[in-house]
Amino acid sequence: MNTYFENKKGYLFIFLSLLMILGGQATSVSDVVTAVSERTSQVRDVIVSAAGVNAATDVTDTDLAEINSLDLRIEGITQLKSGDFSGLTGLTNLNLYGNQLSSLPEGVFDNLSSLSELNLSKNEFASLPSNLFRNLKGLDVLDLNYNEFTTLPLGFFNGLSIVIKIKLNGNNISSLPLGINDNLPTLEELQLAGNSLSSLPVDIFDELSSLLTLNLIGNKFTELPSGIFDALSSLGDFI
């Protein structure tokens, strides 16, 4: 008899443990999408407007997935939360031009697998988290014009496997590490005007075989290494 009850207790313990595990898994899945009401106020309000509803609590997961553009230009945003863009799986255009952002949380763009254009221009970025763009496999245009970058770390563009345009005009970039342009086989336009570059590694552009436009005007070059542009067989517009 004792063995019978001990066995039943054992089965009950296993059953309850499984329920706790499954319950924990369900919670973690549902927590992936941050409630719209808990997001940065400017982001919350633009999402509500884009979803065509009256309040943040009315926005459904389906509404989030169907939003394709968020215009957050000149909204006075000074910081973002890591879950601000969660659930926006159909987003193709994100415009954060003209805010006062100086940093971004790790992984803030990780769920934006459909994003094709990201505008972070005219903010106050001097650096960004490593691998920030790692999941933006469909990004065509990255605009980082008019920030405060002085250099870009190796691997800065990791994940941008089909990017076509990268804009870095009007920063204060004084150096670029060799290899910064690796793994950008589709890049057609690179804008680096108005920086503080005075020299470049001779092999800096060797991997950019698709490059059509290169803008280096307004830097501090006195001369460039011989052969630095030899690998740019497609280059048609050099400024």
N, C-alpha and C positions, 0 to 999 in steps of 0.2 A: 504493500500500500504506500509506504513511504517513497519507494522508488517511483511509483506512478505519479505522485504529486511532485516529486523532484523533477521528473521528466517534463511534466506540464509547465512547471515554473521555468524550466530551461527554454522550452519552446516559446513561452510568453515573452521571456527576456529577449530572445532573438527577434521575435515579431516586433516588439516595441523598438528595438534598436534599428531595425530596417525602416520602420516608420519615421524615426528621427532622422535617419540618413536621407531618406527620400524627401522628407519635409525640408531639410536643409538645402538639398539640391534645388527643390522648387523655389525656395526663397532666393537662392543665389541667381537663378535664371531670371526671376521677375525683377530682381534688383539691378539687372543690367541696364534697363531703361529708367533713367532718373525722372521722377515726377516733374512735369513742366513747371509746376508751382514752386519747385525748389531750385530752379535755375537762376542764373544771373538775371536781374530784373529786365534789362534791355533785351536779352535773348528771349526770355519768357514772353515779353509783350510782342515781339516780332513773330514768334512761333504762333501765338494765339491769332494774330492777324492773318498770317499765312494759311492757317488751318480754317479760317472763316468761322470761328466760334466766338462765344462771348466771354469765356473765362478759361484760365489755365486748366481748371479741373474738368473742362469739357473736351480737352484734347485727348484723343485716343491714340493707341499705338499705330492704328491704320492711318490716322491723320498725319502722324509724324513721318511715316514711311512714304507718304505721297507728296510731301513738300519737296520741291526741286530747287528752290532758291531762297536764300536768306540775305537780305540787304541790311547790314548793320553798320553802314557808313556813318561816321561822325555822330556816334551815339554817346560819347563821353564814357566809354567803357575803360576802366583802369585795370580790371582783372577778370579772368574767366574761371569757371569751375570745371573740373575734369569731366563731369557728366552733362555739360551744357548742350552738346550736340548728339547725345546718345539717342538712338532710335531713328535718326534721320538717314536711313539707308538709301533713300532715293535722291538725296541732295546732290546737285551737280554744280551749284555755284554758291560760294560763301564769300561775302564781301565784308571785311573788317577795316576798310580804309579809314584813316583819319581819326583813330581813337588814341588813347593814352596808354596803350599796352606796352609793358617793358618785359614781361615774361609770360609764359604759357605753361599750364600744368602738363605733366607727362601724360601722353596718351590721349590728349584732348581731341585729336582728329582720327583716332583709331577705328571708329565705326563708320567712317565716311567713305565707304568703298566705291561709291558712284561719283565721287567728286571729280569734276574736270577742271574747275577754275577756283583758285584760292588767292584772294587779295588781302595781303597783310601790310600794304604800303602805308607810309606816313604814320607810323607808330613810333615807339621808342625802344625797339629791340636792339640790344647789343649782342645778345646771344640767345639761342633757343635750345631746348632739350635735344640730346642726341637721339637719332632715329625718330624724330617727330613726324616725319613724312613716310614712315616705313610701310604703312598700309594704304597709302594713296596710290594704288597701282594704276588707276585710270586718269591721274592728273595730267592735264595738257598744259596749263598755264599756272606758274607760280610767280606772284608779284610781291617782291620785298623792297621795292623802291622806297627811298627816303626814310630809312631807319638809321640806326647808329652802330651798325656792324663795323668792326675794324679788321676782322679776319673771319674766315669760315673754317671750322674744324674738318679734318678728313672724315669722310662719311656723311657729311651734312646732307647730301642729296640722296642718301640711301632709300631705295623703294620707289624712286621716280623713274620707273622703267620705260614709260612712253611719253614723258614730258616733252613738249615742243618749245615752250618759251620760258626762260628764267630771267627775271628782271631784278637787277640789283643797283640801279642807278641811284646816285645821290646819297650814298652811305659814306663811310670814312675808311673803306677797306684799303689796307696798305700792303697786304700780302695774301697770296693764295697758295696753299700747300700742293705739291705735286700729287696727282691722283684725285684731286677734288672733283674732276669732271669724269672720272671713270664710271662706267655703267649708265651712261646717258646716250645710248646709241641713236635715239630719235630726236635729240635736241637740234632745233633749227635756228633758234634765236637766243643769243646771250647778250644781255645788256649790263655793262659795267661802267657806264659813263659817270663822270663826276665823283670819282673816288680818289684815293691817295696812292694808287699803285705807281711805283717807280721802277719796278723790275718784275719779271715773271720767269719761272722755270722754262727751259727750252722745250720741254715735252708737255707743257701744260694743256695743250689743245689736241694732243695726238689721238685721243679716243673719240673726238667729236667729228666723226666722218660725215654726219648729216648736216653739219652747221652751214646755214645760209647767210646769217646776219650776225656780225660781231661788232659791238659798239664799245670802244675804249676811249672815246673822246673825253677831254677834261680831266685826265690823270696827270701824273708827274714824270712820265717817261722821258728820258733823254735819248735812249736807244733800246732796242729789243734784240734778243739773241738771234743770230742768223739761223734761218730755217724754222723759226717758231711756228710759222703758218703752213709749212710744207704738207702736213697731213690733212689740211682743210681743202680737200679737192672739190667740195661743193660750194665753197664760200663765194657768194656773189656780191655781198654788201658789207664792206669793211669801213668803219668810221673811226 
